[in-house]
Amino acid sequence: MNYVEWLRVRNALRIYAIVLGVLIVIALIVRVSLSSQLNHDQYLIDRVSKEPGTKISHSVVDGLNRTTIVSPSDSTTITIDEKPDGGRIIHIVEPSKSHKPSTHAAHVGSFRANTTVSNGIETITVDTDGPVNVVIFLFIASFAGLILATCLGAPFACEQGHLEIAMLKPVTRIRYALGVIGADFAGIALAGAMTIVAAVICQAMFEVPHFDFSEVAGPLTLLLIVLPFSWYAALCAATASMQRGAGAVVGFAWPIAFVTIGLSHIPLGGTVVGQTFHVIFRAVASIIPLSYMQVRMMGSTATSDNGLTFSLNAAIITGLMLIYGALAIAQWRRVEA
Amino acid sequence: MSTISIKNLRKTYGPYVAVDDLSFEIPEACVFGLLGPNGAGKTTTFKCMLDLARATSGSVLYDGAPLVPETFERIAYVPERSVLYEWMTVAEHVEMQRRAYRGFSVPRAHELLAQFGIDLRKKARALSKGMRTATMVALAIARESDILIFDEPTSGLDPINQRHVLNLIINESARGATVIFSSHQIGQVERAAERIAVIDRGRLALEGAVDDLKADRKIVEAILPSENFALNGLVGDPRILRLDRTGRIVRALTLHDASDVLAKFEALGASGLRIVDLNLEDIFLYAVSPADATADVVEGR
């Protein structure tokens, strides 16, 4: 019954798959180009061995290979321990340029580095395949879902000019509309899944994937899943009864949303006019689903940045999705050819 | 098979009355022609019949029951303009219809599309206006519906395909389907339709069986003795619906008793008398603009 919408979804996903394919190819090219640098132990050995007097020794500790590199010329000692899953734990001990004690952590993908400066000695510990919080993949998938939600966001407006086909199906308009929304929801979900697969493929090109699922069951996951659907529903509601101009609404939706959300955070002076505008922007921002996706990453941990818990954000965003969906369907019921 | 009953149908758009108190019945297995000048309300009538536009008042009943979604299994509609999805291929349109309607026959659709010379692989945007119309007609007929509604089904088609569509319409009626169609090509309506309704400015101007309308209405032609000859006693005759005069030639549109009118002309001394059968175009023109049609009548009033 909703074959046309499935075709729209298929076409959008086809384009998206091509984009992902191009990204994977780019990642592959980068991987091949950096292959020497990404072989961490060999890269370090090659670099340090150029120094005069460098000694490299191999040993077995607890059944695992250890490579020790000692460079007397720059007082550096590097220990590379192979992990059972193929990763490496690398310890670099060298003189610090700074004498101020400090600790610093860096985290990119599964690559974790901790740097400690103490007593003029800098100790760097690198874990090349630390676990990656799966929520990061959900972030990327949610963003992809938002893009596809935007592409598919005016399904009822797209039927303008074809109402004599769409409305003469032997089903109620509500059922037809639910079918359309269902097809688009499936497309958005599929785009998210494709994104996760592509991200894992890209990661696997550079390192052995090692996932941390500990935060997956949390409210942030629900928030990330619901966000694209809520955004889609909002666009649907905005365009459902538009005979023309729906493309412009969808096209400007992102900038309008960001400007509104941005202005809602800025106190517009102490004047009555400024305060009035501030209240208006806050009110409008409160009905924009993207307002509830303000996250701050602290290392691998995400925290809500809008004063509400992730659970409350997820609940509001789900509520908005249902309200916008109902509004879109109500408008569709009243459309006349 | 189905009988359609339209009762006191009214549709307004703000202050504009598109359809006003329209009532007529369409018997089952009948080819019904809906005629009217541009903007008369034909398309709006179709839309109200299909709930594509909500009637302001009145009702449309199918076999005595109002339209419900399930009724669309039995109704195929071809609108005046193309509503095909430009980005979809013809084959995808066929598939769309197959998935939507139980009665849709894919082989029949392929056969009809082949008859029109339409390539299934082409996207709708690559089809000419006539080919789009033909595609919509083929998709509608392949539904094998009880009721087919065509709004200008030959629009944009070449004469060969116009004739083909007309034959298809007649074949559908022969199969037992009720066919309702509008066309500005009155010759086509005359050829295919058993009954007609003429709508003018949203109101029903004329309705009936084509044969009855033609049998009741005749034109009496006569050549008067002189250009200034007075038509005493003829103007105002209730049997004469319209009187046109060009020089010595006079044409009288009569209702029922054409022979009596002919005798009256003969008594006045007119020559070249004959009774001419009316075609549907004459009937249509009289129905939609009787005031204009009689404005040229000169003396004798």
Interface residues (C-beta under 8 A of the other chain):
Chain A: M1 Y3 V4 L7 N11 G161 H162 L163 E164 I165 M167 L168 K169 P170 V171 T172 E336 A337
Chain B: K47 L50 D51 L52 A53 R54 P69 E70 T71 F72 E73 I75 Y77 P79 V83 L84 Y85 W87 M88 E92 E95 M96 R99 A100 Y101
